């Protein structure tokens, strides 16, 4: 065959191959596009949802007395009308972000081609973006959630489809208004009205050309072009906006030069959407409502938009109790943070490279520099460069000049806190603090965090012992013991007193939170029986089957611990917490009403409940929580238990009023950092004061007398007889004679629990009239 023919035949085959591939590719792309449109990759917003954006009504969150505690909305809405928008503001936005906005129908194909050619093919990053204002509006209304580039591609196609839908529903003027009412400006400010009032302390219709250009310019990167933090960046960006307006003849040369010559003059008045009472609780409510709305739609077929249907959510939260709790927490944590830092001094663990280096290597900043091929030395130099940053500080100064490493160290040393209060009979949550500041720290320590609970677990061990035949007047050796079958583990008491030849009752052991006795009490019961009992109290977390469980090595959430303690005030039955009393539609129809929380089976007797509460009252009256009496001068009926974990990493306090369970916690989010000394880090000093300050405020509010003036029942005669004994008993002469105090006491720990009573114990029980 001639060469020419073969060459022509190969060329035809090649063209045919590429033509087929192109056709298959086009068919695939069309199919892919329509599969997204059909909802195979996730449902698109319905016509109803999109139509309700303009007239959406925020969902109101109300306290237990009907007071407003906040709203739920898709974005913070300033709700200005198009007539309120100055011409300069509209021109600045369109000229900078979407010059053909009034010409396209949601997608600017010319811009897309430009981006494809310049950015993708020519690798020119100056090609800009192809998103229209309508597509950006969609992104504002329906935030992106993706984990890879394929998901991002799907989202971008969805945004284009939704943008076209919006264009068919709304006029261009309405879309511009919606955009400016929902877009995010610097300092977490949403909506042009809020931005105008935040940065210039004036309504949007009073913005001049210079101010409009500054705010529109900040939309490109709200942090980088924040006029408060980076005025120079903001001026440069403002000038670009002005040049765009001049380019498209929206302003005259004279106006351009005049606006460009001025310096930034701010009148900063912050208006933050995250501010307000109980932000962590409100987020918990939002999560509950998302789940409820799905269930409601499944049951009724009716779609619920929790952000736009104007629902009224009647919650269990008591607004005054919450305000008092937040004030108490802030007052205490500000002082505690200072003590924490002073106590560590130059030995601060957050300054140790071994601790903060591990965190640095997990940051996006470090990973990006590593990808660029930077050496460790170069990376360290870059991460040590100082620049202005925003970060939480108890002094109130949020803007600091510091490096990335400085910011990580600051985060490491910042102590966190949590506080929750709930009614033990109903499970109604009355107070909820998930952290020290919701704007900066979204992690909720009440529901999400699981920490070792320390000695707050001891009352659970003691109650299990009572239920398994241990008598409150049984004596236990207080001396430390090394357990041979536990690798010589030797639990000791924090007071460092000499307990040789000393035996104590359960009440005395709990009052002083004695570790040595708590382990021996659990040994009487057996580890497995203690775990089973804890589960009966509503603890669902997996508990470690080790002897140290008696000292609180179990990791529980604050809410889980509070749930277990409801049984101590609720006749032996723990009760599930709940947050919502009733949900009403905008027209007042009741869509949901709480019918009562699930309660567990009775886990212990009424006799044991009153005895345990008496023991915990003594903890407050004269034990580890006694500062509630001598420092805070509280005369209320209070039962409680302090808790401190190993190396002072967590401080706890469980405070019980006759009709209220509270749990407070403090600590660092980093497991390598604790308090330097027990004096500062113990629960009595780090967590208890939040409860003390809170109850001080409650006592001054007569409307809360039903909690503050409630009283525990008097001990029954039977309980009095069973607890009528001396708290401490010293070994007799014979026992002392055969016991060498200088020799370390050792024995083997019986994990299953001792099943045989000694001779004298059996004789005693024979003559005990209450057995």
Secondary structure, DSSP 4 states (H G I P E B T S, - for coil): --HHHHHHHHHHHHHHHHHHHHHHHHHHHHHHHHHHHTTTTSPPPPHHHHHTSTT-BPEEEE-TTS-EEEEE-SS------GGGS-HHHHHHHHHHH-TTTTTSSS--HHHHHHIIIIIIIS--GGG-----HHHHHHHHHS----SSHHHHHHHHHHHHHHHHHHHHHS-HHHHHHHHHHH-EETTTEESHHHHHHHHHSS-GGG--HHHHHHHHHHTT-TTTT-TTT-HHHHHHHHHHHHHHHHHTTSS-HHHHHHHHHPPP--------TT-STTHHHHHHHHHHHHHHHHHHHHHH-----TTTB--EEEES--HHHHHHHHHHHHHHHHHHHHHHHHHHGGG-GGG-HHHHHHHHTTSHHHHHHHHTT--HHHHHHHHT--EEEE---TTS--EEEE-HHHHHHHHHH--EEEEEEE-TTT-BEEEEE-SS-TTT----TTTT--EE-GGGGHHHHHHHHHHTT--TT--EE-S--EEGGGTTB----TT----TTEEE-HHHHHHTT-HHHHHHHHHHH-HHHHHHHHHHTT--SPPP-SGGGGGT--EE-HHHHHHHHHTTTTTT--B--B-EEEEE-TT--EEEE-----BPPP-S-HHHHHHHHHHHHHHHHHSTTTHHHHTT---S--EEEEEE-GGG-EEEEEEEETTEEEEEEEE-SSTT---S-HHHHSHHHHTHHHHHHHHHHHHT-GGGHHHHT--PPPPPHHHHHHT-S-SEEEPPHHHHHT--TTSPPEE---TT------HHHHHHHHT-TT-
